Amino acid sequence: MAFVERVFSGVQPTGNLHLGNYLGAIVNFVKLQDTHNCIYCVVDLHAITQPVDVWGGPAELARNIREVTAAFIAAGIDPKKHIVFNQSQVAEHAELAWVFNCVARMGWLNRMTQFKEKAGKDRENASVGLYDYPVLMAADILLYRATHVPVGEDQKQHLELSRDIAQKFNNDFGDSIRKHGGNDGLFFPLPEPLITGPATRVMSLRDGTKKMSKSDASDYSRINLTDDADTIAQKIRKAKTDPEPLPTEEKGLEPRPEADNLVGIFAALSGRSRADVLREFGGGQFSSFKNALVELCVAKLSPIAGEMKRLVADPGHIDAILIDGADRARAIADETMKLTKDIVGFIHRR
Ligand code: TYM
């Protein structure tokens, strides 16, 4: 029996939502609303896996949870038709993560490149939560038995781990799943990553070989969703390029990461292909292309920044949206958790 299609994705409230988050993830969240039931989560439990100075402490965390929620809504996510909530309000995320901790293997987690990058050289001092981060991510998705997960390229490995966990759970408990009437021995779907569009990996504006990231020390490396028009213009004008004119064909972008990145951003923001953008700008200088990119970026991002500002000015309204979303998420989560308990053999109140 096929699983009902459902979309789940999450964004961490760690500050500085940027163009990479927007083009790699949020734009696709918005599109999927037309075809799927969607659940979009502000993953605050994930945020605290990093040292406190990275996520900024309690007041900053609460502010950032509201800001990500505001970004979702300002970008066009409808919290009435779909579900928007913050992870820590649904305790079942942590509960299912525990069961998955006992399914996932150390060897699998040892291969996670994001842990290696984030922990850096001082691995002994990384939190256990940072190591376990991808297991919680699998619980986020599978708690809703979600089938499709829109993410940027950097989350691909984590999604593969989620599939491995789902598969091992289904195998380990196959007989019990069948006994409890589940889907021919399949309880959890193997979630599919949706990594789509021309900007699945937006790169730093200062270095085309590095990912645009919230944690880069230079604010000139990224365009934040809250940047005003002047700041956007300055950042794009200062963005690293090379001395050659833009190529006329996509192949010409291959050895030129900075040019490739800017053309990819233009394509994603305008809903065009890279080839189409090069048909218009190929052969020209970067300066005129950059002017067009500034105009496009400001036209697309300014209304979102304006709406985010309006929304965060009323925290009570945002909190009410998150509470309502959490109530609806919990209803689904509770059902999955009860079935999981039956399958594993835990005794519980029905
Ligand atoms: P986070 O908060 O780091 O990023 C949110 C989303 O933005 C994408 N992204 C990018 N896409 C393109 N170019 C970039 N430079 C770029 N930087 C970030 C990310 O791929 C992501 O889709 N682990 C997740 C959060 C998470 C999650 C989940 C996602 C927790 N549970 C369950 C999906 C399903 C993360 O760190 O996202």
Residues whose N, C-alpha, C, O or C-beta is under 5 A from the ligand:
A	BS01	TYM	F8 S9 G10 V11 Q12 G20 N21 G24 A25 V43 H46 M137 D140 V149 P150 V151 G152 E153 D154 Q155 A199 T200 R201 V202 M203 K211 M212
